[in-house]
Amino acid sequence: MGPARRSSDLSKHSAEVFAEAEAHPVTVTRRDGEALVLMSQREAKARTRLLSFAAQLITVALDDGDTLTERMAKAFPWMLALSSADRETCTQDLLDAARASFSTNEPHLAIAELTSWKETATAVAAGPGAAEPEWLDADEKVERPA
């Protein structure tokens, strides 16, 4: 959790407190009640998505049939668009990112990995009609479009 602020700071320094809350959750302490947490809607949504992802992973873990990768593909059917090897890699990447998110309290790690793999599966499903990527050398410069 972010820094603690007194409830009086909300009235005296509201712009400063709100700016902090946009960057990270802020605990607001009160003399007459339980402390509150002020955070951006983006942060709250990320936490909700992480909890939903955690629930799906728990469901996968509790299923006693098939391999882990097959159980993951049941929970995340878009994984079926990936090759068998990519499904294995995806499974491990998602679990690693989830563990990192849970241990650091940073939801974006797991959500970004989940989004990245889902978008990859969507691109694979789109098929060969999509333009073939042009790979650049590491030292090759790209000019900004006009």
N, C-alpha and C positions, 0 to 999 in steps of 0.2 A: 504494500500500500504506500501511497505517496506521503508527503509531509502532513503534519497535523496543523490545523488552523482552529482558532476559537470562533464560535458562532458570531461574535461581535465583528470579526473580520469581514463577514459577508456584507454588513451594512457600511463599515468604515472603508474597506478596501475591496469592494466587490469586483472591480475590473481585474485586479491582480489575482484574486482567488479564482475567478472564472478562467483567466489565462492559464493558471496552473492546472486547473481541472481539464482543460483541453489537451494538455500535454500528458497528464497522468492523474489517476484518481487521488483526491484530496480528502483526508479524514477531517470532519468538522466536529470538534468537541463541544459539548454543551454542559453547563452546570446542572441543568434541571432535567436531563434525559440522556438516553443512550447516544453515543457518537453516531454520526451519519457519514456517508461517503458520497462525495460529489464527483461525477465523472461525465465524460462526453457520451452522447448517444452511440457514437461509433464504438467506444470502449465497451459499453454495456451490450451492444449487439455482438461484438467479438466474443465476449464471455459467454453469451447465450449460445452462439454457434459452437464454441469449444465444448460446452456441456452436452450439446446435442451430439457432437462427434464422439465424445467420451461414452455416451450412452450406446451409440452404435458399436464402438469398439468392445464394450462390455458384453453386448449381445453376441458379437463374433467370438469372444473369448469363452463364453458359456456354452456355445454350440459344440457338441462332442463328435460331430461327424465331419468327414472330409478333412482336407489339409487347411492350414491357416489361410493360405492364399485363396483357396476355393471358397472358404467361409467369408473372406473379405469381399470377393466378387459377388457373393449373394447379397451382402449388405450394401455394396456399392456397384450396382449392375453396369455402370459405365465402364468399369474395369475390363469388361468382356471385350471391349473394342481394342484392348492392348494385346500384344503378343504374350505368350506364356511367360517368357523371360521378363518382359516389362511388368507383368502382373506381380511377379516375385519381387522385383525391385521396388515397385510401387508400394506393395505391402510393407516391406521393410522401411522405406522412406517415411510412410505415413505413421508407422509405429514409433520410429525414432523422433519424428517431429512432435508427435503427441507427448511423448515422454519429456522432451525438452520444454514444451509449452507448460505441461503440468508442474514440472520442477522449478521453472523460472517465473511462473505466473505471467507468461507472455503469450496470450492466445494467438497472436498473429503468426507465430512460427508454424503451428499445426494448420491453421486456416490457409496460409499461403501455400503450403505443401499440398494440401487437399485440392485447392483451387488450381494449382499448376498441373497436377496429375489429371484432374477432370478435364481441363482445357486441352491437354495433350491427347487424351482419349477421344475427345470431341473432334479434334483435328484429324486423328487417325481414321475415325469413322467417316469423316467427310470424303475420304478416299483420294485417289490419285488426281482427281480433277483440280485439287488445290495446287497452286504454283509451287514448283520445286524451289527450296531455299537456295540462295546463293551464299556460300560460305566465304568469309573473308579471312585473310591471313592476319595474325595477331598484330602485326605492325602496319597493316593497311589502314589508311585514313579514309573516312567517309565524309563527303562534303554535305553541309546542311542544304536541304532543298530550298529553292528560291520562293 
